[in-house]
Amino acid sequence: MIDRIQRLTLDELPDCLALAQDREWLPEEHKWRLLFDVGAVYGLRNDAGDLVGTAILTRYGAQLAAISMVLVAARYGGRGLGRQLMQHALAEAGDATVFLNATEHGRPLYEKLGFISVGTTYTHVGRFEPSADPAGSRPAVPGDLPAILKLDAEVNGADRSHLVERLPSFAEQLRVVERGEVVSGYAGAWRNIDNVLIGPVLAETVNDAKTLIADLAATISGQVRLDLDDRHPQLREWATQHAVPVRNSTTVMVHGARPLPGDRGRWFIPVMQALG
């Protein structure tokens, strides 16, 4: 017997990590802690008290929301728990535009629930080989935060301040580029278990995005991961030329026939696929 869906607390993080490992996902504690901090983590338990399913809803004001970490224990596959969790998250999202990144395994369920494909995220992984070009960005300072918040809201079409304000403590580093002494782009890098993810990357131009990525990657000795949006093939080609080739891809999906808000031409890499 499966209990009703409940909102989980950070105390239940070990159960979430165990469930992730059950599905052969990495136990990404640093990532999960941020998701607990900025989103609502929902779970299902069996009658023995074992966590057998999760889904996370992260709201950005009333306009936009992300669903992520939809996991069902392998031994409970095919029982409709994923659908139950998704329907709960959608109900909690209300009238917001809801998006997610889908694997091939999850895509059929999301299509049945009314999600449509709007793009592709290509995950590139490798040891970035820097060029000899001088740095064109600078480290972000606390005084940059208002400009970063304004830029992020414009590009994403929603207030994500509760997420962006946590990036200085979550990420290993943040950098900005300026045009006319105004912050026109920003990017971060944060360490996961097996690599360093560069993200988010928001910028005025592809060249500014390259600058931010290169300046961040130049300080990283191991592998970097870039979740690159398919709207910028030039950036994907550039990443491959710098020894960061594509490894896999996921499908960006939106619930209903609703476009993603904001100025997506300036949107290059998400904080992580779970958050956009």
N, C-alpha and C positions, 0 to 999 in steps of 0.2 A: 504494500500500500504506500502511496506517495502523499506526503503532507501538502498543505496549501502553499502557494508561493509566499515567501516572506522576504523582507528586506534584510540583508546581511550587514553585520558590523565588521569593523577591522579585526576584532577578536577572532573572526572566522576565516581570516586570511589563510592560515595553514590548510584548512579544508579546501579552499579554492585552488591553492597550489597543488594539492594532491589530486584534485579532479583534473587539472590541466595535464599533469603527468600521466594520468590514466588515459588521456586522449593523445599522448605522445607529444604534448606541447611542453615547451620549456617552463620551469617554475620561476617566472619573471617577477620576483617579489617587488623590485623597485617600481616596475610598471604598474602592478596591481595596487600598490600603495597610493599612487597618484590617482588611479581610477576610483578607488574607494573615497579619496579626498574630494574629487570634483563631480562624481556621479552617484547614481543609486544602483547598488549591486543587489540583484534579486536572486534567490535560490530556492531549490526544491530539495527536500530530504525524504528519505524512505522511513519506514516505521522503525528501523534500527538507529535512526539519527544520522545516517551517512548523507553527505551532500552529493546529490546525483545530477544536479543541473544548475546552471547559472546563466544570467544575461545581465548586461549593464546598460543603463540608460544615462546618457550625459546630456543635460539640457543646456542650451545657450540662449537664455532669455525665453521668450515665448515663440520665437521665430524658427529655431533650428535645434535639432537633437540628433545624437549619434547612438546607435545600438552596437554593442560589441560583446566579445567574450561569451558568445552563445555556445555553451558546452553542455553535453549530456554524457554521463558515464557510459562507457562502451557496453556494459551489460544491460543498459536500459535503452539501447537504441531501438528505433522502430515503434516506440510506444506513444509518440505524440508529445513528448515532454518539451522538445525544442519548439514546436508550434505553440504550446501552452505558454512558455516563457516569452516568446516573441509577441503573442497577442497581449500579454500583460504589459510588456514594455510599450507597445504601440498605444494601448489605452492610456497609460501614464503620460505619454508624450502629448496628448491632446491634439491641438491644431497645428503643432509645429511641423515643419518639413523634416522628415526623418531619413537619415542616410546610413549606410554601412558599407564595409568592404567584405565581399563574399568570396569564399573559396569555391571551387567547383563542387565540393561536397555539400556546402550549404546553399548554393544558389537555387536549386529546385524548390526548396521550402520557401525561400524568400519570394520567388516568383509567384508561388501559389498564394502568398499573403499580399500580393499587389505591388511588390517592388519591381522597378524597371531598371535596366542597365543604362548608365549615363556616361560611363568611361571605364578606364583601366588604370590601375596602379601597378607599375613595374618596379619590382624590388631588385636593386643592383647592390652587389656585395663584393668587396675586394679591398686591397691595400692601395689607397690612392697614391698615384705618382704625381707630385706637384710639379708645376712649371717654375721657371725662374722669375715670373712676374712678381713685382712687389705687391704687398698687401694693399687692398683698396678698401678694406673695412677696418673697423676699430672695435675693441671690446665695449660692450654696453655698460653704462653706468646707471646708478639709481635714478638720476635725473632724466634718463631717456624713457622711463616707463610710461608717462602720459602719452608721448608720441607713439610708442609701440602699441599701446592699447587702442589709440585712435586708428592707426594703420590696420591693426588686426580686425577691428570692427568693420572697417570699410571693405576689406578684402573678403571677409567671411559673411558679411551681411547680418551679423548678430553680435551681441555683447558676450564676449568670452573672457571677461576680466577675471572671473574666478579661476580660470585655467591659466591665463597669461601671467597673472600676478604670482603664481607658484613656480613659474619657469626658472627664475633666478636660483631658487634652492633645489629644484629638481634636476636642472641641466648642469653639466660640467662647465659649460661656457655659453655665453650669448654674445653675438656681434651685431653691429648695425652698419649700414651704409647711408650716406647722406647726399642730398642734392640741394645745393643752396643753403647749407647749414640746417636742413630739415631732414629728419630721419625718414628715408623712403623705402627702407627694407630692413628686415631683421632675420636672424637665424640662430638656432641653438644646436647643441650636441649633447647627448646624454648616453650614459653607458648602460648597456644591457648585458646579459650573461655572456654572449659570445661575440659581441662586436659593439661599436659605438654608432648609434643612430644619429644622423644629422637631420634635424627637423625641430621645429618648423622652418621652412624657408619661404618668406614672402618678400617680393621685390618688385621694383618698377619695371625692370627689363630682365631678359634672359642673361645678359652679361653681368648684371648686378647679382643675380642668383648664383652664377658661376663664381663670382668673386667671394661671396659669403661662404659657399661650400668649400672652395679651395683654401680659404684662410682658416676655416675650422679644421679641415682634413689635414692641413700641414702640421698640426700639433698632435695628431693621433698616430701612434706607432703601429697599432694593429689594424684589423679590418674595419672598414666603415660600411654602413648600410644607408642607402638612399632609396626612399619610396617615391619614385618619380611619377608625376602625372603625365598621362598620355597626350595632353595638349601641347607638350613641349618636346617634340622629337629631337630638336637640336641639342637640348640639354642631356637627353639620354645618350645620344651619340658621343657627346663630349665626355660623359662619365665613363663610357666604355673605352674611349681613347686614353683615359687616365687610369686604366687598369681596374675599373669597377664595373664589371659586366653584369648583365641581367641574370638573375637566378630563378625567379618565378614571378607570377603576377596574380592579382586578384581583381574582381569586378566591382566597380563603384556602383551602388544601387541606391535609388531614392524611392520612397513609398509614394505611389500614385504618380500622376503625370504633372509633377511639380519640379521646376528647375531649382537647382541649388542657388541660394541668394548670394549677393556680393559680387565683387569684381574678380572672377576666377582667373582672369588673364594674369593677375599678379600673384597667383597661388601656385607654388611649385612643389612643396613637400609638406606633408602634415606633421604635427607633433609626433604622432604615431597613427597607424591605421585605425586604432580603436577610438581615436578622438577627432580625427580630421585636422 
